[in-house]
Structures are given as structure tokens and as C-alpha cells.
Amino acid sequence: MNPETSLKQNSDFRAVYSRGKSAVSPRTVIYCRKNRREKNRVGFTVSRKLGNAVTRNRVRRRLREVMRLHAPSLRQGYDLILVARTRAVGSDYRKLEADVLRCLEQLHLLKKDGEE
């Protein structure tokens, strides 16, 4: 991911957590907030409760890939945080992708047909 499209600062994460909307699924939680920019910024949170570094990085890579593939179909101008839940560790990629898309749909972040 491009450094300008990723959330890194703790203050940015806290702002999205405190003033953003959220959607929950069995494997993920997504927080979003408008950011007054023309691009989306994405951050990922994978707790140490989920396992060792190898496990956490695998989940983070899968979430990053889902966002990369579906980035063109997202509305622009939002800060997004994807939080992995315990079930994300043992699930396959397709189920994780379906959960992320379901959350994005709940937050009305997916573009409608014909929308740019």
C-alpha cells in the first residue's frame, strides 16, 4: 500500500474509533470516518490475542489484499480501520473477504452501479 493511503498515527486511529461509524461481522470490525481528502486511508489492527507474529501478519496480509482488490469499488474520502477478530485466524480467504464486503456494504462505502 502507498504510505499516503495508510493510517499510521495513533491520533488518527483514536479519531476514527471515537467519532466514526462501525460495522461488525464474525471475523472483522470496520470503523470509518470522513477525512476531507480525495483518497481513502486504511489502517489495520490485529491484536496479540490472535496469536504469534506469523499468525497476526497472515491475517493482516489477507485483510490488506481484500482492500487492495476492492479499492476501485469504494467511495473515496474516508479513513477506514479494519480490526481482525478471533475467527479471522482460522477462516479461509473467501469468508474473510465476504465479511469485509458485508461490513463495507453496511457502512454504505461501496459504490452503486454507475457511480464514480
C-alpha positions as CSV (number, residue, x, y, z in Angstrom):
1,M,0.0,0.0,0.0
2,N,1.0,3.5,-0.7
3,P,2.3,5.3,2.5
4,E,-0.1,8.2,1.9
5,T,-3.1,5.9,1.8
6,S,-2.4,4.1,5.2
7,L,-3.2,5.2,8.7
8,K,-0.2,5.1,11.0
9,Q,-0.6,7.8,13.6
10,N,-2.2,6.9,16.9
11,S,-4.2,10.2,16.9
12,D,-5.7,9.2,13.5
13,F,-6.8,5.8,14.9
14,R,-8.3,7.4,18.0
15,A,-10.3,9.9,16.0
16,V,-11.8,7.2,13.8
17,Y,-12.5,5.0,16.8
18,S,-14.2,7.8,18.8
19,R,-16.1,9.7,16.1
20,G,-16.5,7.1,13.3
21,K,-19.2,4.6,12.4
22,S,-18.7,0.9,12.8
23,A,-19.9,-2.3,11.3
24,V,-19.4,-5.7,12.8
25,S,-19.2,-9.2,11.3
26,P,-18.0,-12.5,12.9
27,R,-14.4,-12.1,11.6
28,T,-13.9,-8.3,11.3
29,V,-15.0,-4.9,12.6
30,I,-14.7,-1.9,10.3
31,Y,-14.6,1.7,11.6
32,C,-15.0,4.6,9.1
33,R,-15.0,8.3,9.2
34,K,-14.9,11.0,6.5
35,N,-11.4,12.5,6.1
36,R,-11.8,15.6,3.9
37,R,-9.4,14.2,1.3
38,E,-9.8,12.8,-2.1
39,K,-8.4,9.4,-1.1
40,N,-9.2,6.7,1.4
41,R,-6.7,5.9,4.1
42,V,-6.7,2.4,5.6
43,G,-5.4,1.1,8.9
44,F,-5.3,-2.5,10.3
45,T,-5.5,-3.7,13.8
46,V,-4.6,-7.3,14.7
47,S,-4.4,-7.9,18.5
48,R,-1.8,-10.0,20.1
49,K,-4.6,-12.2,21.4
50,L,-5.0,-13.7,18.0
51,G,-1.6,-15.5,18.0
52,N,2.0,-15.1,17.4
53,A,3.6,-12.7,14.9
54,V,3.3,-15.1,12.0
55,T,-0.4,-15.6,12.5
56,R,-1.1,-11.9,13.0
57,N,0.9,-11.0,9.9
58,R,-1.0,-13.6,7.8
59,V,-4.3,-12.1,8.9
60,R,-3.1,-8.6,8.2
61,R,-1.8,-9.6,4.7
62,R,-5.2,-11.1,3.9
63,L,-7.1,-8.0,5.0
64,R,-4.7,-5.8,3.0
65,E,-5.3,-7.9,-0.1
66,V,-9.1,-7.7,0.3
67,M,-8.8,-3.9,0.5
68,R,-6.4,-3.7,-2.4
69,L,-8.7,-5.7,-4.7
70,H,-11.8,-3.8,-3.8
71,A,-10.3,-0.3,-3.6
72,P,-11.7,0.8,-7.0
73,S,-15.3,-0.1,-5.9
74,L,-15.1,2.0,-2.7
75,R,-16.3,5.6,-2.3
76,Q,-13.4,8.0,-1.7
77,G,-12.7,10.4,1.2
78,Y,-12.8,8.1,4.2
79,D,-10.5,6.8,6.9
80,L,-11.0,3.1,7.4
81,I,-9.8,0.8,10.2
82,L,-10.1,-2.9,9.8
83,V,-10.0,-4.9,13.1
84,A,-9.5,-8.6,13.0
85,R,-11.5,-10.7,15.4
86,T,-10.6,-14.2,16.7
87,R,-12.5,-16.1,14.0
88,A,-10.4,-14.4,11.3
89,V,-7.4,-16.5,12.2
90,G,-8.8,-19.9,11.2
91,S,-11.0,-18.8,8.4
92,D,-10.3,-19.1,4.7
93,Y,-9.8,-16.1,2.5
94,R,-13.2,-16.2,0.8
95,K,-15.1,-16.0,4.1
96,L,-12.9,-13.1,5.3
97,E,-13.5,-11.3,2.0
98,A,-17.2,-11.8,2.3
99,D,-17.3,-10.4,5.8
100,V,-15.3,-7.3,4.9
101,L,-17.6,-6.7,1.9
102,R,-20.7,-7.1,4.1
103,C,-19.3,-4.6,6.6
104,L,-18.5,-2.1,3.8
105,E,-22.0,-2.5,2.4
106,Q,-23.5,-1.8,5.9
107,L,-21.4,1.4,6.1
108,H,-22.6,2.4,2.5
109,L,-19.0,2.6,1.3
110,L,-19.4,0.5,-1.8
111,K,-20.2,2.5,-5.0
112,K,-23.6,1.9,-6.6
113,D,-23.9,0.9,-10.3
114,G,-23.0,3.9,-12.5
115,E,-21.5,5.9,-9.6
116,E,-18.0,7.2,-10.0
